[in-house]
Amino acid sequence: MTTPKAKGAENIKIIYSIFSRTITVESLKKFANDGYSSNKLKKILNATGTPHNKIQSVLNKNFEIPITIASKLVYSEIGNVFLTRLSSIIHTPKTNDKRTGMLALRSSVVQGIYLGNGSINLIKFFESYPTETVILNVNALSKVMNKVESISELLDFFTNKPLEKIKEN
């Protein structure tokens, strides 16, 4: 008997205030790779007010991290804090408890790095998320973004500073 292959997310449901739109991960991947966006995706991208090339750059930004270090990081104290906060932004449609959301996030990080041969970007992360649809809560993301100056500052903090401590252990 063979075990069925686990699939990653196929859709991203973007929730903003009382509105929601669903896009496919494949359409986001196509946009990240060649800049093409469907009309639906184009409307969402235009609503952000961010230049498309900047969004494309964020989607394609690779973070190289050995899978063993990533595994230690997602189970560390700082990893738990980060994943708890991230689970309010990115979660499964039926997540009612933090534990389920954190397990899905851990899984997508480790699987994404595995698929990326030691590196991960947002597309690989979504392709590795263990549900058919992943929720992206823009309201929760905005609250976090208001506390930091930029997404790169946030990613830089969580990918560089904790790694140095983990590498030392």
Secondary structure, DSSP 8 states (H G I E B T S, - for coil): ----------EEEEEETTEEEEEEHHHHHHHHHH----HHHHHHHHHHTS-HHHHHHHHH--EE--HHHHHHHHTSHHHHHHHHHHTTTEE-TT--SHHHHHHHHHHHHHHHHHHTTSEE-HHHHHHH-SSSEEEEEHHHHHHHHTTSS-HHHHHHHHHHHHHHHHHH-
